[in-house]
Amino acid sequence: MSDNLTDQLDRDLAECKWFSIQCDESIDSSSTAQLMMFVRMVFKDFSTKEELLTLLPLKTTTRGVDIYNAVKEFFNIKKIPLQKLVSITTDGAPAMTGQHVGFIAHCKSDPAFPKFVQYHCIIHQQALCAKVIGFEHVMTPVVRIINSIRSKAKQHRSFKVLLEELSAEYRDLLLHTDIR
């Protein structure tokens, strides 16, 4: 099954017109640095698809050059067509966005990478915007309902079956996390 999903993702990347990647580096519970990469692809008919592209371990340090080397090696091994890349989104860490030695700076100085748009901290900006606008009156009841459904195993299983029967975009409840 895993190979089938990987093959499908490879085909999608080959067939898409453009794609963007979103990168986030974090440390797992065993103190290993991991780079999580998502890809959003746009196809000829302007339909989109978003998938987890990979989870790359960063074995030593997590400097911009280390992240760049891991991403470049992954793209080369998978034969991902870099000319289709239109944007890269990262968190705001210096290793990602540093002007001279950050991941983005290395990508921009590499002639194999096309010109692309860069974004950082988008998720944080959306969450902070929602907080400032004051969606508490919406989010509080939604979070209570989700917690109620999740707290009872039978209800949760029934809800997942309902989502599947409705061919919903998501197969389970999404969890809300506050951003500081």
C-alpha positions as CSV (number, residue, x, y, z in Angstrom):
1,M,0.0,0.0,0.0
2,S,2.8,2.4,0.9
3,D,4.5,1.8,-2.4
4,N,1.3,2.4,-4.3
5,L,0.8,5.8,-2.5
6,T,4.4,6.7,-3.2
7,D,4.0,5.8,-6.9
8,Q,0.8,7.8,-7.1
9,L,2.5,10.9,-5.6
10,D,5.4,10.5,-8.1
11,R,2.9,10.4,-11.0
12,D,1.1,13.4,-9.6
13,L,4.3,15.4,-9.4
14,A,5.2,14.4,-12.9
15,E,1.7,15.3,-14.2
16,C,1.1,18.6,-12.3
17,K,1.7,21.9,-13.9
18,W,3.1,23.6,-10.8
19,F,3.7,22.8,-7.2
20,S,4.7,24.5,-4.0
21,I,6.3,23.0,-0.9
22,Q,5.8,23.8,2.8
23,C,8.6,22.9,5.2
24,D,8.8,22.8,8.9
25,E,11.7,21.5,11.0
26,S,11.2,20.2,14.5
27,I,12.7,17.8,17.0
28,D,11.0,14.5,17.7
29,S,10.8,12.7,21.1
30,S,14.1,10.9,20.4
31,S,15.9,14.3,19.9
32,T,16.2,13.7,16.1
33,A,15.7,16.7,14.0
34,Q,13.0,16.1,11.3
35,L,12.1,18.1,8.3
36,M,8.5,17.7,7.3
37,M,7.6,18.6,3.7
38,F,4.2,19.0,2.3
39,V,3.5,19.6,-1.4
40,R,0.5,21.3,-3.0
41,M,0.1,20.5,-6.7
42,V,-1.9,22.3,-9.3
43,F,-3.0,20.4,-12.4
44,K,-4.0,21.3,-15.9
45,D,-7.7,21.7,-15.0
46,F,-6.7,23.9,-12.0
47,S,-7.6,21.2,-9.5
48,T,-5.3,21.0,-6.5
49,K,-4.0,18.2,-4.3
50,E,-2.0,18.5,-1.1
51,E,0.0,15.6,0.3
52,L,2.7,14.9,2.8
53,L,5.8,14.7,0.5
54,T,8.3,13.4,3.0
55,L,9.8,13.4,6.5
56,L,13.5,13.8,6.3
57,P,15.8,13.2,9.3
58,L,18.5,15.9,9.7
59,K,21.3,13.7,11.1
60,T,23.7,16.3,12.4
61,T,23.0,20.1,12.5
62,T,19.9,22.0,11.4
63,R,21.6,24.9,9.6
64,G,20.2,26.4,6.4
65,V,22.8,24.5,4.4
66,D,21.9,21.2,6.0
67,I,18.2,21.7,5.2
68,Y,19.0,22.8,1.7
69,N,21.3,19.7,1.1
70,A,18.6,17.3,2.4
71,V,15.9,18.8,0.3
72,K,18.1,19.0,-2.9
73,E,19.2,15.4,-2.4
74,F,15.6,14.3,-1.9
75,F,14.5,16.1,-5.1
76,N,17.4,14.6,-7.1
77,I,16.7,11.0,-5.8
78,K,13.0,11.3,-6.5
79,K,13.6,13.1,-9.8
80,I,11.1,15.8,-8.8
81,P,10.9,18.4,-11.6
82,L,12.2,21.6,-9.9
83,Q,11.2,23.8,-12.9
84,K,7.5,23.4,-11.7
85,L,8.3,24.8,-8.2
86,V,6.5,28.2,-7.7
87,S,6.7,28.8,-3.9
88,I,8.3,27.6,-0.7
89,T,6.6,28.2,2.7
90,T,8.6,27.9,5.9
91,D,8.5,28.9,9.5
92,G,10.4,32.0,10.5
93,A,13.4,30.3,11.9
94,P,16.8,31.9,10.9
95,A,17.9,28.5,9.5
96,M,15.0,28.7,7.1
97,T,14.8,32.4,6.3
98,G,18.3,33.7,7.0
99,Q,19.2,36.3,4.3
100,H,22.6,34.8,3.5
101,V,22.8,31.3,4.9
102,G,19.2,30.3,5.3
103,F,17.5,27.4,3.4
104,I,15.7,29.9,1.2
105,A,18.9,31.8,0.4
106,H,20.6,28.6,-0.7
107,C,17.7,27.7,-2.9
108,K,17.6,31.1,-4.5
109,S,21.3,31.0,-5.2
110,D,21.1,27.6,-6.8
111,P,20.5,27.9,-10.6
112,A,18.7,24.5,-10.6
113,F,15.9,26.2,-8.7
114,P,13.5,28.4,-10.7
115,K,12.5,31.9,-9.4
116,F,9.9,31.2,-6.7
117,V,7.9,33.1,-4.2
118,Q,8.7,32.6,-0.5
119,Y,6.4,32.8,2.5
120,H,7.0,32.2,6.1
121,C,4.9,31.9,9.3
122,I,1.6,31.8,7.3
123,I,-0.1,29.5,9.7
124,H,0.8,31.7,12.6
125,Q,-0.4,34.8,10.8
126,Q,-3.8,33.2,10.1
127,A,-4.2,32.0,13.6
128,L,-3.2,35.3,15.1
129,C,-5.6,37.1,12.7
130,A,-8.4,34.9,13.8
131,K,-7.5,35.6,17.4
132,V,-7.5,39.3,16.9
133,I,-10.7,39.4,15.0
134,G,-12.3,37.5,17.9
135,F,-13.7,34.2,16.7
136,E,-14.1,32.9,20.3
137,H,-17.9,33.0,20.0
138,V,-17.5,30.5,17.1
139,M,-14.5,28.4,18.2
140,T,-15.6,27.8,21.8
141,P,-18.8,25.9,20.9
142,V,-17.0,24.1,18.0
143,V,-14.2,22.9,20.4
144,R,-16.8,21.8,22.9
145,I,-18.6,19.7,20.3
146,I,-15.4,18.1,19.0
147,N,-14.3,17.3,22.6
148,S,-17.7,15.8,23.3
149,I,-17.6,13.6,20.3
150,R,-14.0,12.5,20.9
151,S,-14.5,11.8,24.5
152,K,-16.9,8.9,23.8
153,A,-15.3,6.1,21.7
154,K,-18.6,4.8,20.2
155,Q,-19.7,8.3,19.2
156,H,-16.3,9.0,17.7
157,R,-16.4,5.8,15.6
158,S,-20.0,6.6,14.5
159,F,-19.0,10.1,13.5
160,K,-16.1,8.8,11.4
161,V,-18.5,6.4,9.6
162,L,-20.9,9.3,8.9
163,L,-18.0,11.3,7.4
164,E,-17.1,8.4,5.2
165,E,-20.7,7.9,4.1
166,L,-20.9,11.5,3.2
167,S,-17.6,11.3,1.2
168,A,-16.4,14.2,3.3
169,E,-13.0,15.8,2.6
170,Y,-11.8,14.7,6.0
171,R,-12.1,11.2,7.5
172,D,-11.9,12.3,11.2
173,L,-12.4,15.4,13.4
174,L,-9.8,18.1,13.0
175,L,-8.2,19.2,16.3
176,H,-7.8,22.9,17.2
177,T,-4.5,24.2,18.6
178,D,-4.0,27.7,19.9
179,I,-1.1,29.7,18.6
180,R,0.7,32.0,21.0
